[in-house]
Each structure stands twice: as C-alpha cells, then as structure tokens.
Amino acid sequence: MLESWRFSHMKFNLFTTITLASIILVLIFADSIFSKVPIQFENLSDHPNLLQTHQAARMLKITSAAGFEKIPLRPERNLLKPEELRIFSESDPTGRFDSRVRGFLRGNQCRFQAFMTWISPLDSYGEREFSGLETLFETNPSICLIILSETMDSDKGLKILEPLLERGFRVRAMAPDLWDLIRNTPAEIWFNEIKNGIRNPGEIPLPQNLSNLIRLAVLYKYGGIYLDTDFIILKSLEGLRNSIGAQSVDLFGNWTRLNNAVLVFDRNHPLVYKFLEEFASNFDGNVWGHNGPYLVSRVVEKLDRAEEFNLTILPPMAFYPVSWTRVTGYFARPSGRGWQSTRGQRISAKTRTY
C-alpha cells in the first residue's frame, strides 16, 4: 500500500532541460516546494503509486534502447573474464581513496557535492560529456564534482578537466576503491561471491553493473547527487534532497517505472541501504536494467510506509519528456505540426518562463 499522488494536485516552479538524442537536458526547479496532498491508499499490484512529494527538481533524460531478453549465462568455469579479474583485487589498506574523497570535499568547503561514473576508455570521453560538465558548473559554481573513473584518473584525464580547473571549478577524477566503498554494506557479500565464482556475473558487461553499484555505494557512504554523464544542467541543483525520478506513469498518474540516472540522497540514507540489499540479493547479470532502473522500481514498490524515507518522486515530464523510442524523430523533418514541434515549444516556453 503506497501513498497516492496526482499530477493535477501539484504546484511547482520549473527548472528546465532539453534532450536531443544522446545529449540530455535537465530541468530543475530549485527554491520551490511541492504542495502537500491528501494521502490516499489503494491496492496497486501492477502500478504502484507516486509517493508524497515535497521539494524541488525537474530533469530530463532519455535512456538508450536495449534488449530486455534473457542472455545465456557464462560457462561455470572461469566466470570472470581476464580483464575483470583485476577489478576484484584487494583494496588499498592505506585507505587512500577515502582520504582523497574527504580531503577534496573538506578542502574545497563544498556547499554540496555530486558524483559521476565513467567506465569507458578515456578516448570515449568527448564533447557531449564535457558540455555536460560545463553546464553543471555554470549553473552550480559552488558544487564539488568527483568523477569516479580509473581511466579519467590519469594525466590524460587531468588534461581533459584542465579548462574547468583553470576557471576555478572544483572537479576531480578518482579511481574508485570498490572494496572500500562497499565495506560493511550488503554488497560486500555479493562482491565476494562474484570474485570467488559462487555467483555468475552474467553476460552484460560487468562494468555496467558495477556502475549501478558504485553510484549506490558512494551515495550511501558520502551522500550527495549522482548524475549520469549525459546531462546538461540549466538550473541549480542545490535544493534537491532525497529525490528520484519516475520514467513512466499510467493513465491515472501513478508511476510505473523509476530510473537511477539521477539519484539524490543523504549520507547513510535507509532507502539507499535497501537498494544495496536488493542489488546483492537479487542480482541478475543477464537482464538489462535489472540492477539499475528496475532495481529502484522494485524496492520503492515494496515500501509499506514510504513517508518514513522522506522520499521525493518526480514526474516523467521532469526527467523523461520524450521516450527513447521516439527520440530519432527529432532528427527527421516534421511533416506539418508534429509532436516534435509541440513538445519543443512546451520545453522552450518553460525555459523562457523560468
């Protein structure tokens, strides 16, 4: 039984974002409070209700298409691929990663902090990603950003970030210490099972699922904002607290799927701990999204007393105004007054207004 929330009951100021294909624009409404709404209880087995909303944000993201079908398991022998074995090496006993994170945040007297992950080769970090960083700092000059990435934590990675550092923005790339991040969390058992061949990592590239894990672990340990790298930020994020976004809703405005592309949580938040529990206990490395968007959806759907988690769920128009199934339409010349024009005008109007 969850709280029911209707979009028609909401009052909000808009932060704006626009998305074109692989570039994602974010709408955020800071300095505003969502109106309180009466709590209604319904039995929703298929479509859980939106939770009571209070504070502030709107964002936009389009996920890429991906197959949802089951993929055959790896053979039981040599479950980890050679390039994955080093991921599971023991952590640095000196605690250097934790010291770097805390030193960076403390030394810069950050008003608030954000994290990103980059699991791809350094050569793949291009103009799209750098544009996202520029807009983040232009609209949030007091933010501190840590990019959790082994490839970015290098001389070449530092060269990429130099234009931002020269302008006084506070950004660092740090190779994450996975053992340190997940220590004393439910994910520690999962990590050991994968390392020792007790659990099959599946056929989806392991770094992708590790990215899902890292974002949860770093928010649980340090708190702050997690953002995927393909966001362009147009407004301040500082007002966000304990927030997650709905990707889709039913005809009655009840959410049907959440997403983990943007997560905002306080340090040691109990809901993030539940996300980590779900990751460890129900991990499936053969279904796209099972350990990411579908994970947060499963956990929130099961909540009995959602209000205890002080959770904000934002509507799809804030994060997902255009489905990934229709995004290619932005690159086709519209015939007449198509949906592209209508949707673009709506986003543009909100941008001008706010």
C-alpha positions as CSV (number, residue, x, y, z in Angstrom):
1,M,0.0,0.0,0.0
2,L,1.6,3.2,-1.1
3,E,0.6,6.9,-1.0
4,S,-1.3,8.1,-4.0
5,W,-0.3,11.3,-5.7
6,R,-1.8,13.0,-8.7
7,F,-0.1,15.4,-11.0
8,S,-3.2,17.6,-11.0
9,H,-2.6,18.4,-7.3
10,M,0.9,19.7,-7.8
11,K,2.2,23.2,-7.8
12,F,5.7,23.6,-8.9
13,N,8.2,26.1,-10.3
14,L,10.1,24.7,-13.2
15,F,13.8,24.1,-13.9
16,T,14.3,23.2,-17.5
17,T,16.1,20.7,-19.7
18,I,16.0,19.7,-23.2
19,T,17.1,16.5,-24.9
20,L,18.3,15.7,-28.3
21,A,19.4,12.1,-28.9
22,S,22.5,11.5,-26.9
23,I,22.6,15.0,-25.3
24,I,20.3,15.2,-22.3
25,L,19.0,18.4,-20.9
26,V,17.9,18.7,-17.3
27,L,15.0,20.7,-15.8
28,I,15.4,21.6,-12.2
29,F,13.1,23.6,-10.0
30,A,15.0,24.9,-7.0
31,D,13.7,27.3,-4.4
32,S,10.2,25.8,-4.6
33,I,8.1,23.4,-2.5
34,F,5.6,21.0,-3.9
35,S,2.2,21.3,-2.5
36,K,1.1,18.8,0.2
37,V,-1.7,16.4,-1.0
38,P,-4.1,14.2,0.9
39,I,-2.9,10.7,1.4
40,Q,-5.0,8.0,-0.3
41,F,-4.4,4.3,-0.1
42,E,-5.1,1.9,-2.9
43,N,-4.2,-1.7,-3.8
44,L,-1.9,-1.3,-6.8
45,S,-0.3,-4.6,-7.8
46,D,0.6,-3.6,-11.3
47,H,1.2,0.2,-11.0
48,P,2.5,1.5,-7.6
49,N,1.5,5.0,-6.6
50,L,3.6,8.1,-6.7
51,L,4.9,9.0,-3.2
52,Q,4.1,12.3,-1.5
53,T,6.3,15.0,-2.9
54,H,7.9,18.0,-1.2
55,Q,10.9,19.9,-2.6
56,A,12.3,20.6,-5.8
57,A,13.6,19.3,-9.0
58,R,13.0,18.6,-12.6
59,M,15.3,16.9,-15.0
60,L,15.2,15.2,-18.4
61,K,16.8,12.1,-19.6
62,I,16.4,9.6,-22.4
63,T,17.7,6.2,-22.0
64,S,19.1,4.3,-25.0
65,A,17.4,1.3,-26.4
66,A,18.5,-2.0,-25.1
67,G,17.4,-5.6,-25.3
68,F,15.4,-6.8,-22.3
69,E,15.6,-10.5,-23.2
70,K,17.5,-13.1,-21.2
71,I,21.1,-13.7,-22.3
72,P,22.7,-17.1,-21.9
73,L,24.9,-17.5,-18.8
74,R,28.6,-17.6,-19.0
75,P,30.1,-21.1,-18.6
76,E,30.5,-22.1,-15.0
77,R,34.3,-22.3,-15.3
78,N,36.3,-19.1,-15.4
79,L,33.2,-16.9,-14.6
80,L,35.2,-13.7,-14.6
81,K,36.9,-12.6,-17.8
82,P,40.6,-11.9,-17.7
83,E,40.1,-8.1,-17.9
84,E,37.6,-8.3,-15.0
85,L,39.9,-10.1,-12.6
86,R,41.8,-7.1,-11.5
87,I,38.6,-5.3,-10.5
88,F,38.4,-7.7,-7.7
89,S,41.9,-7.3,-6.3
90,E,42.1,-6.3,-2.7
91,S,41.7,-2.7,-1.8
92,D,44.4,-0.3,-0.8
93,P,44.9,-0.9,3.0
94,T,46.0,2.7,3.4
95,G,42.5,4.0,2.7
96,R,43.9,6.4,0.1
97,F,40.6,6.6,-1.9
98,D,38.6,7.6,1.2
99,S,41.2,10.1,2.2
100,R,41.2,11.7,-1.3
101,V,37.4,12.0,-1.3
102,R,37.1,13.5,2.1
103,G,40.2,15.7,1.6
104,F,38.8,17.1,-1.6
105,L,35.4,17.8,-0.2
106,R,36.7,19.3,3.0
107,G,39.4,21.3,1.4
108,N,37.1,23.0,-1.0
109,Q,34.4,23.8,1.5
110,C,31.8,22.4,-0.9
111,R,28.3,23.7,-0.4
112,F,27.1,20.4,-1.9
113,Q,28.6,17.6,-3.9
114,A,27.9,15.4,-6.9
115,F,29.3,12.2,-8.3
116,M,29.5,10.7,-11.8
117,T,30.9,7.4,-13.0
118,W,32.9,6.8,-16.2
119,I,33.6,3.2,-17.0
120,S,34.6,3.6,-20.7
121,P,38.0,4.2,-22.3
122,L,39.3,7.7,-22.0
123,D,39.1,8.3,-25.7
124,S,35.4,7.9,-25.5
125,Y,35.1,11.0,-23.2
126,G,34.1,13.6,-25.8
127,E,32.4,16.9,-26.4
128,R,29.0,15.6,-25.2
129,E,30.3,14.7,-21.8
130,F,32.5,17.8,-21.5
131,S,29.5,20.0,-22.4
132,G,27.6,18.5,-19.6
133,L,30.3,19.3,-17.1
134,E,30.5,22.9,-18.4
135,T,26.7,23.4,-17.9
136,L,26.9,21.8,-14.4
137,F,29.5,24.3,-13.2
138,E,28.0,27.3,-15.0
139,T,24.7,26.7,-13.2
140,N,26.2,25.3,-9.9
141,P,29.5,27.2,-9.4
142,S,29.7,26.1,-5.7
143,I,29.3,22.4,-6.4
144,C,32.2,19.9,-6.0
145,L,32.2,17.0,-8.5
146,I,34.0,13.7,-8.3
147,I,34.2,11.6,-11.4
148,L,34.7,8.0,-10.3
149,S,36.8,6.6,-13.1
150,E,40.0,4.7,-13.4
151,T,40.7,6.0,-16.9
152,M,39.9,9.6,-16.1
153,D,42.2,9.5,-13.0
154,S,45.3,9.9,-15.1
155,D,47.4,12.6,-16.7
156,K,45.3,12.5,-19.9
157,G,42.2,12.7,-17.8
158,L,43.5,15.7,-16.0
159,K,44.2,17.4,-19.3
160,I,40.6,17.0,-20.2
161,L,39.5,18.7,-17.0
162,E,42.1,21.5,-17.2
163,P,39.8,24.1,-18.8
164,L,37.4,23.7,-15.9
165,L,40.1,23.7,-13.2
166,E,41.6,26.9,-14.8
167,R,38.3,28.6,-14.3
168,G,38.3,27.7,-10.6
169,F,35.7,24.9,-10.8
170,R,36.1,22.1,-8.3
171,V,36.3,18.8,-10.1
172,R,38.5,15.7,-9.7
173,A,38.6,12.3,-11.2
174,M,39.4,9.5,-8.8
175,A,39.7,5.8,-9.4
176,P,37.2,4.2,-7.0
177,D,38.2,1.7,-4.4
178,L,35.3,-0.8,-4.8
179,W,36.3,-2.7,-1.6
180,D,36.3,0.4,0.4
181,L,33.0,1.7,-1.0
182,I,31.1,-1.5,-0.3
183,R,32.7,-2.4,3.0
184,N,30.1,-3.0,5.7
185,T,27.2,-2.9,3.2
186,P,25.1,-5.8,1.8
187,A,27.0,-5.6,-1.4
188,E,30.2,-6.8,0.2
189,I,28.8,-10.4,0.2
190,W,27.8,-10.1,-3.4
191,F,31.3,-8.8,-4.3
192,N,33.0,-11.8,-2.7
193,E,30.6,-14.3,-4.3
194,I,31.4,-12.9,-7.8
195,K,35.1,-12.9,-7.1
196,N,35.1,-16.5,-5.9
197,G,32.9,-17.8,-8.7
198,I,30.0,-18.6,-6.4
199,R,27.7,-16.3,-8.4
200,N,27.6,-15.9,-12.2
201,P,28.3,-12.2,-13.2
202,G,26.2,-12.7,-16.4
203,E,26.7,-11.7,-20.0
204,I,26.0,-8.0,-19.6
205,P,29.4,-6.2,-19.3
206,L,30.3,-6.3,-15.7
207,P,31.5,-2.7,-15.5
208,Q,28.0,-1.6,-16.4
209,N,26.6,-3.3,-13.4
210,L,29.4,-2.1,-11.3
211,S,28.4,1.4,-12.3
212,N,25.0,0.7,-10.9
213,L,26.6,-0.5,-7.7
214,I,29.1,2.3,-7.4
215,R,26.5,5.1,-7.6
216,L,24.6,3.5,-4.7
217,A,27.6,2.8,-2.6
218,V,29.1,6.3,-3.0
219,L,25.8,8.0,-2.1
220,Y,25.4,5.8,0.9
221,K,28.9,6.5,2.2
222,Y,29.2,10.2,1.4
223,G,25.7,11.5,0.3
224,G,25.0,14.0,-2.5
225,I,23.9,13.9,-6.1
226,Y,24.6,11.2,-8.6
227,L,24.3,12.2,-12.3
228,D,24.8,10.2,-15.5
229,T,27.4,11.9,-17.7
230,D,24.9,12.8,-20.5
231,F,23.0,15.6,-18.7
232,I,23.2,19.2,-19.5
233,I,22.1,21.3,-16.4
234,L,20.3,24.5,-16.8
235,K,19.4,25.4,-13.2
236,S,20.8,25.0,-9.7
237,L,20.6,21.5,-8.1
238,E,21.3,22.7,-4.6
239,G,17.7,22.4,-3.4
240,L,17.5,18.7,-4.1
241,R,17.1,16.3,-1.2
242,N,16.3,12.5,-1.2
243,S,14.9,12.5,-4.7
244,I,14.4,10.0,-7.6
245,G,12.5,10.3,-10.9
246,A,9.7,8.4,-12.5
247,Q,10.3,7.4,-16.0
248,S,6.7,6.5,-16.8
249,V,3.2,6.7,-15.4
250,D,-0.1,5.1,-16.1
251,L,-3.3,7.0,-17.3
252,F,-4.1,7.9,-13.7
253,G,-0.7,9.4,-13.0
254,N,0.7,6.6,-10.9
255,W,4.3,5.8,-11.6
256,T,5.1,2.5,-13.4
257,R,8.9,2.8,-13.5
258,L,11.6,4.7,-11.8
259,N,15.2,5.3,-13.0
260,N,18.6,5.6,-11.4
261,A,20.1,8.1,-13.8
262,V,19.7,10.8,-11.2
263,L,19.8,10.0,-7.5
264,V,19.9,12.4,-4.6
265,F,20.3,11.1,-1.1
266,D,21.7,12.0,2.3
267,R,24.6,10.0,3.6
268,N,23.6,6.7,5.2
269,H,20.0,7.0,3.9
270,P,18.0,3.9,4.8
271,L,16.4,3.7,1.3
272,V,19.9,3.5,-0.4
273,Y,20.7,0.7,2.0
274,K,17.6,-1.1,0.8
275,F,18.8,-0.5,-2.8
276,L,22.1,-2.2,-1.9
277,E,20.3,-5.1,-0.3
278,E,18.3,-5.6,-3.4
279,F,21.4,-5.4,-5.6
280,A,23.1,-8.1,-3.5
281,S,20.2,-10.5,-3.1
282,N,18.5,-10.3,-6.5
283,F,21.4,-9.6,-8.8
284,D,20.9,-10.7,-12.4
285,G,23.7,-10.0,-14.9
286,N,21.7,-11.2,-17.9
287,V,18.8,-8.7,-18.0
288,W,19.4,-5.1,-19.0
289,G,18.3,-2.7,-16.3
290,H,17.5,-5.4,-13.7
291,N,20.2,-4.0,-11.4
292,G,19.6,-0.4,-12.3
293,P,16.2,1.3,-13.2
294,Y,14.2,-1.9,-12.4
295,L,16.0,-2.3,-9.1
296,V,15.0,1.1,-7.7
297,S,11.4,0.5,-9.0
298,R,11.2,-2.9,-7.2
299,V,12.4,-1.5,-3.9
300,V,10.2,1.5,-3.8
301,E,7.1,-0.5,-4.9
302,K,7.6,-2.7,-1.9
303,L,7.7,0.1,0.6
304,D,5.0,-0.1,3.3
305,R,5.5,3.3,4.9
306,A,7.1,5.4,2.2
307,E,6.8,8.6,4.2
308,E,9.3,7.4,6.6
309,F,12.0,7.6,3.9
310,N,11.4,11.3,3.2
311,L,11.4,10.5,-0.5
312,T,10.6,12.8,-3.4
313,I,9.5,11.1,-6.6
314,L,9.4,13.5,-9.6
315,P,7.0,13.1,-12.6
316,P,8.2,11.9,-16.0
317,M,7.9,15.3,-17.7
318,A,10.7,16.4,-15.4
319,F,13.1,13.6,-16.4
320,Y,11.7,11.9,-19.5
321,P,9.6,14.2,-21.6
322,V,10.5,12.1,-24.7
323,S,10.7,8.3,-24.8
324,W,13.8,6.7,-26.2
325,T,11.5,5.0,-28.7
326,R,10.7,8.4,-30.3
327,V,13.9,10.3,-29.9
328,T,15.0,9.7,-33.5
329,G,12.0,11.8,-34.5
330,Y,14.0,14.8,-33.5
331,F,16.3,14.2,-36.4
332,A,13.6,13.8,-39.0
333,R,11.9,16.8,-40.7
334,P,8.4,17.0,-39.2
335,S,5.5,16.9,-41.7
336,G,3.2,19.7,-40.6
337,R,2.8,20.4,-36.9
338,G,4.1,17.1,-35.5
339,W,4.7,16.1,-31.9
340,Q,8.3,17.3,-32.1
341,S,7.2,20.9,-32.6
342,T,4.6,20.7,-29.8
343,R,6.9,19.1,-27.3
344,G,9.8,21.5,-28.2
345,Q,7.5,24.5,-27.7
346,R,6.4,23.3,-24.3
347,I,10.0,22.9,-23.1
348,S,11.1,26.2,-24.7
349,A,8.2,28.0,-23.1
350,K,9.1,26.7,-19.6
351,T,12.7,27.7,-20.2
352,R,11.7,31.3,-21.1
353,T,9.3,31.5,-18.2
354,Y,11.7,30.2,-15.5
